[in-house]
Amino acid sequence: MSNDSAALLADVLGLPASEREEVAAALWDSLELEAGLREASEGELRAETAAKRAEILSGAVSPITHEELKRQLGR
C-alpha cells in the first residue's frame, strides 16, 4: 500500500461508522464495475443460496468461520 493510500485509509477509518459504510459500498461498487460484474437478481440470489445450503446439508462442503477464513487467507 502506498503512503497516499495508507493516509487515505487512516482518514477513512476515522469517519463515523455510517460514513465508512458509504465509502465501503462505493469502493465495492467500483470493483464490481471494473471487474465487469453485475448485480444479481433476487431470483439468482435465492437459487445460489439454496444450492449452497444443499451442499452444506449434504456434507459435500463444510462451512468455516470468518476467523478461519481470515487465517487461511493469511490476514
NUPA-152652 format. One record per residue (C-alpha): x, y, z. Coordinates in Angstrom, 3 decimals. Each point is the difference from the previous one (the first is absolute). Last residue first. Layout:
// residues N
{voba {X; Y; Z}};
...
END
This chain:
// residues 75
{voba {-4.903; -11.995; 7.258}};
{voba {1.719; -3.103; -1.285}};
{voba {-2.850; -1.073; -2.266}};
{voba {-0.463; -3.205; 1.990}};
{voba {0.014; 1.968; 3.250}};
{voba {-2.556; 2.484; -1.378}};
{voba {-2.246; -2.882; -1.040}};
{voba {0.387; -1.631; 3.421}};
{voba {-1.006; 3.261; 1.709}};
{voba {-3.042; 0.313; -2.265}};
{voba {-1.049; -3.461; 1.105}};
{voba {0.038; -3.041; -2.255}};
{voba {-2.795; -1.887; -1.751}};
{voba {0.559; -3.579; -1.084}};
{voba {-0.632; -1.099; -3.563}};
{voba {-1.558; -3.081; -1.589}};
{voba {-1.589; -0.808; 3.357}};
{voba {-3.466; -0.176; -1.518}};
{voba {-1.228; 2.821; 2.233}};
{voba {2.897; 2.242; -0.996}};
{voba {-0.399; -0.613; -3.737}};
{voba {-3.781; 0.466; 0.274}};
{voba {0.496; 3.348; 1.755}};
{voba {2.360; 1.126; -2.780}};
{voba {-2.559; -0.929; -2.671}};
{voba {-2.846; 1.728; 1.865}};
{voba {2.081; 3.157; 0.436}};
{voba {0.936; 0.013; -3.691}};
{voba {-3.648; -0.406; -1.008}};
{voba {-1.119; 2.763; 2.358}};
{voba {2.703; 2.330; -1.305}};
{voba {-0.947; -0.707; -3.609}};
{voba {-3.665; 0.656; 0.771}};
{voba {0.853; 3.268; 1.752}};
{voba {1.895; 1.106; -3.073}};
{voba {3.774; 0.139; 0.055}};
{voba {1.752; 3.328; -0.359}};
{voba {2.476; 0.049; -2.810}};
{voba {3.683; -0.727; -0.177}};
{voba {2.259; 1.524; -2.625}};
{voba {3.040; -0.160; 2.267}};
{voba {0.340; 3.786; -0.036}};
{voba {-3.705; 0.428; 0.721}};
{voba {0.138; -2.459; 2.900}};
{voba {3.084; 1.715; 1.386}};
{voba {-1.676; 3.413; -0.208}};
{voba {-3.097; -1.331; 1.771}};
{voba {2.170; -1.358; 2.808}};
{voba {1.721; 3.363; 0.398}};
{voba {-3.342; 1.824; 0.113}};
{voba {-1.366; -2.482; 2.543}};
{voba {3.094; 0.367; 2.185}};
{voba {-0.207; 3.808; -0.140}};
{voba {-3.681; -0.074; 0.987}};
{voba {0.714; -2.415; 2.851}};
{voba {2.871; 2.192; 1.186}};
{voba {-2.488; 2.893; 0.088}};
{voba {-2.430; -1.943; 2.193}};
{voba {2.825; -1.187; 2.253}};
{voba {1.229; 3.525; 0.761}};
{voba {3.218; 0.957; -1.805}};
{voba {3.466; -0.618; 1.469}};
{voba {0.425; -3.174; -2.048}};
{voba {-0.376; 2.153; -3.114}};
{voba {2.873; 2.259; 1.027}};
{voba {2.276; -2.950; 0.803}};
{voba {-0.894; -1.580; -3.342}};
{voba {0.853; 3.220; -1.824}};
{voba {3.350; 0.185; 1.766}};
{voba {0.752; -3.627; -0.872}};
{voba {-1.015; 0.594; -3.611}};
{voba {2.267; 3.048; -0.287}};
{voba {2.872; -1.885; 1.631}};
{voba {-0.431; -2.790; -2.531}};
{voba {-1.405; -3.384; 0.957}};
END
